[in-house]
Amino acid sequence: MVCAYVALGANLGDAAATLRRAVDAIDRLPLTRVHQSSSLYKTAPLNTDTSEVSSAPGDDYLNAVVEIETGLTAPALLDHLQQIEQQAGRERPYRNAPRTLDLDLLLYGGGRIESERLTVPHPRMWQRAFVLVPLTEVAPSLVSDLQLKAIEDQRIEKLSRPFLR
């Protein structure tokens, strides 16, 4: 069994309900259990061209991070996460497009994976408040004060205590 962390995000439809259903679906995956979840956070959408925080029109995202224990390989876990996204109506018309559900495998044990399909640790996680702040809540030893300082200018609002589990 491996400890892994998954980021969840949504900004279309009933995002909070979608995130709850996604956590339940992750918990039902073979050889996988959700151990804990962060609080729910509201964050600004990323600019679709530059990946910078945007003030352009667009619904805010709801985000969270879950810690799981899994016996699945990282590629098999990714396959299952993408199936959950598709079941939620995920489309990928362009980079950073609004979405019904986004599930990102952030960390998989202490491993490093670099393939065409999967990079772990997630290559942009250290640049994103919507990942680091909830990750700090479930695994404070994984995020440094310096990393948090680097993203402190990104708008993020805590909406609830851990609500997903």
Phi, psi and omega per residue, in radians:
M1 nan 2.487 -3.083
V2 -2.180 2.443 3.019
C3 -1.480 2.260 3.141
A4 -2.376 2.814 3.141
Y5 -2.220 2.347 -3.102
V6 -2.180 2.264 3.035
A7 -1.595 2.453 3.122
L8 -2.132 2.453 3.083
G9 -2.661 2.644 3.096
A10 -2.827 2.557 3.035
N11 -2.511 0.272 3.053
L12 -2.120 2.521 3.115
G13 1.213 -2.681 3.099
D14 -1.477 1.468 -3.011
A15 -1.043 -0.724 -3.126
A16 -1.093 -0.784 3.120
A17 -1.133 -0.672 3.115
T18 -1.093 -0.735 3.137
L19 -1.151 -0.698 3.092
R20 -1.076 -0.790 3.119
R21 -1.104 -0.660 3.130
A22 -1.122 -0.741 3.110
V23 -1.101 -0.745 3.079
D24 -1.056 -0.725 3.133
A25 -1.142 -0.703 3.092
I26 -1.091 -0.740 -3.131
D27 -1.131 -0.409 3.125
R28 -1.584 -0.051 3.131
L29 -1.116 2.652 3.105
P30 -1.020 2.434 3.044
L31 0.983 0.490 -3.035
T32 -2.377 2.426 3.064
R33 -2.401 2.396 3.011
V34 -1.419 2.184 3.136
H35 -1.629 -0.713 3.114
Q36 -2.781 2.803 3.114
S37 -2.305 2.726 3.055
S38 -1.400 3.092 2.936
S39 -1.191 2.968 3.051
L40 -1.575 2.388 -3.120
Y41 -2.181 2.607 3.034
K42 -1.905 2.292 -3.097
T43 -2.401 2.735 3.104
A44 -1.261 2.584 3.074
P45 -1.194 2.690 3.071
L46 -1.447 2.582 3.049
N47 -1.110 2.299 -3.050
T48 -1.249 -0.285 -3.118
D49 -1.715 -0.669 -2.982
T50 -2.026 -0.058 -3.084
S51 1.090 0.355 3.038
E52 -1.679 2.735 3.098
V53 -1.064 2.361 -3.017
S54 -1.992 2.581 2.975
S55 -1.783 0.133 3.111
A56 -1.149 2.741 3.122
P57 -1.003 2.576 3.131
G58 2.673 2.491 -3.132
D59 -1.156 2.506 3.036
D60 -1.120 2.733 3.085
Y61 -1.624 2.658 2.863
L62 -1.837 2.366 -3.063
N63 -2.375 2.707 3.047
A64 -2.797 2.978 3.038
V65 -2.327 2.425 3.047
V66 -2.072 2.544 3.002
E67 -1.738 2.256 3.126
I68 -2.193 2.803 2.937
E69 -2.062 2.262 -3.063
T70 -2.466 2.588 3.004
G71 -1.749 0.004 3.099
L72 -1.330 2.599 2.986
T73 -1.200 2.823 3.126
A74 -1.050 -0.788 3.100
P75 -1.098 -0.667 3.114
A76 -1.159 -0.701 3.091
L77 -1.087 -0.767 3.100
L78 -1.024 -0.763 3.109
D79 -1.002 -0.808 -3.142
H80 -1.127 -0.721 3.129
L81 -1.096 -0.709 3.126
Q82 -1.188 -0.577 3.057
Q83 -1.136 -0.712 3.096
I84 -1.088 -0.746 3.087
E85 -1.027 -0.811 -3.114
Q86 -1.121 -0.672 3.103
Q87 -1.116 -0.448 3.108
A88 -1.536 0.064 3.099
G89 1.543 0.359 -3.109
R90 -1.093 2.287 3.005
E91 -2.166 2.704 -3.110
R92 -2.228 1.151 -3.089
P93 -1.233 -0.523 3.097
Y94 -2.851 2.884 -3.099
R95 -1.034 2.347 3.116
N96 1.070 0.426 3.096
A97 -1.151 2.672 3.028
P98 -0.935 2.600 -3.065
R99 -2.576 2.637 3.075
T100 -1.287 -0.558 3.139
L101 -2.838 2.366 3.057
D102 -2.274 2.158 3.089
L103 -2.118 2.086 -3.140
D104 -2.060 2.234 3.019
L105 -1.358 1.937 -3.065
L106 -1.500 -0.923 -3.071
L107 -2.415 2.506 3.118
Y108 -2.310 1.687 -3.023
G109 1.005 -2.519 3.064
G110 -1.712 0.240 -3.010
G111 -1.358 2.744 3.013
R112 -2.083 2.267 -3.136
I113 -2.278 2.281 3.060
E114 -2.373 1.808 3.088
S115 -2.408 3.073 3.108
E116 -1.097 -0.561 -3.070
R117 -1.606 -0.470 -2.928
L118 -2.595 2.310 2.999
T119 -2.200 2.156 3.114
V120 -2.341 2.293 -0.038
P121 -1.033 2.669 3.139
H122 -0.954 2.257 -2.968
P123 -1.125 -0.407 -3.105
R124 -1.979 0.124 -3.051
M125 -1.078 -0.563 -3.064
W126 -1.321 -0.126 -3.124
Q127 -1.803 0.030 -2.933
R128 -2.167 2.049 3.101
A129 -1.054 -0.636 -3.093
F130 -1.171 -0.186 3.024
V131 -1.803 -0.888 -3.010
L132 -1.159 -0.709 -3.104
V133 -1.140 -0.865 3.079
P134 -1.165 -0.590 3.099
L135 -1.100 -0.688 3.107
T136 -1.056 -0.589 -3.138
E137 -1.164 -0.685 -3.102
V138 -1.630 -0.395 -3.114
A139 -2.561 1.254 -3.023
P140 -1.030 -0.476 -3.116
S141 -1.274 -0.199 -3.096
L142 -1.542 -0.204 -3.067
V143 -2.197 2.250 -3.109
S144 -1.561 2.815 3.065
D145 -1.055 -0.635 3.122
L146 -1.118 -0.710 3.097
Q147 -1.129 -0.709 3.106
L148 -1.159 -0.668 3.126
K149 -1.090 -0.634 -3.101
A150 -1.154 -0.363 -3.104
I151 -2.002 0.209 -3.041
E152 -1.169 -0.274 3.115
D153 -1.481 -0.090 3.125
Q154 -1.502 2.321 -3.100
R155 -1.253 2.209 3.072
I156 -2.612 2.351 -3.086
E157 -2.241 2.157 3.095
K158 -1.307 2.220 -3.086
L159 -1.796 -0.484 -3.050
S160 -2.716 2.876 2.939
R161 -1.240 3.017 3.112
P162 -0.898 2.033 -3.016
F163 -2.022 -0.231 -2.986
L164 -1.391 -0.323 -3.131
R165 -2.306 nan nan
